[in-house]
């Protein structure tokens, strides 16, 4: 059965491409498909694969595998789809594919495969290619070392501008990016950087060490990918050099890889904030795997519900005397949970973008508390007015409603700020704070505040 896709999500051109490939695939029009693949960007072909059913995917991939773009397309695919497609390919064929790919992309694919399959492929690789890929695979995939490409343009500081231009003309085609030229001393120690534009502005006889920028911003191989993304975003770099502890230049992380990191990190944060795990391919999982991934995160909500029910049972006598109180529970829990999620989301996003200064944590929490108090007072007043005119008895019910909303929203906003800041201090991913934890806590707090306030005021 075909998937139905809303045109506004991908545009008419995407749908036309998808339907064209489906039609040609059914007709087994190999020649036309080959021409279409060669004229289409690999990212668009990867999108098409995502929206084909498994049988269509395999048939289409058999045709894609005949093109020179197969490596680029594989590197654009979701990991689960990529693994599904390469599962039946021979190690010898995979070697021919990987040879045409950038070494960092080849390392990513080998990293995704099982050790047994990856080792079989590596046996057929040329020694130089295998060593280059092995060097990249030794680093954590989510570090600068795991992201970097070793195909960069480096020039010795003692050569002239004219010689540098000749080297760029000879070697530049095989390099990842030549917008930045990294200047090195002996033993490939990073000494400076020079843009291609700056190089062309100087006479041929001038030495690179006399015109290079000595203040190079770089990262180490162990630097976390999120920190690399922050640095590239902050300084508007197209690439950032990666060095080891001895200051030896090992590779560069380019902006296209950083964009992928930003998208991946943002997706993980949103999924965790919703309590749906952190697997960015969760939509591609089976029903069973999807449920297994999400089930543990719902345990907090289940436990919170049990605690809330216990609290309500504790105040059962009060509820029996004033049954009308039950109608206000959804309002209290709903508005408290919403403002808590607002505060947590703001803080988590601030942490992710580097806009939260932990030295000012107390002021941040105090500000959210004031916001909660202001909004709580306003919405508490609105609810009090509604209750006052809508319900004649009990007489103090409007006060219970208003005060409960004010206290609940103040606590919720404060808690929403405290939890992610505290988790980050403990070196725990702050995104988990805005999931079931905060929402469940606020359900418990909301019920407790409401019934405590009601018990005190209505019996006073």
PyMOL commands that set and color helices and strands:
alter all, ss='L'
color gray80, all
select helices_A, chain A and resi 7-10+12-26+30-39+42-50+54-64+70-76+79-86+91-99+103-112+115-123+127-137+144-147+161-174+186-188+196-200+208-210+225-235+255-273+282-284+287-314+316-321+323-353+358-390+397-425+430-434+436-458
alter helices_A, ss='H'
color red, helices_A
select strands_A, chain A and resi 154-156+180-184+190-195+218-220+239-243+249-254
alter strands_A, ss='S'
color yellow, strands_A
deselect
rebuild
show_as cartoon
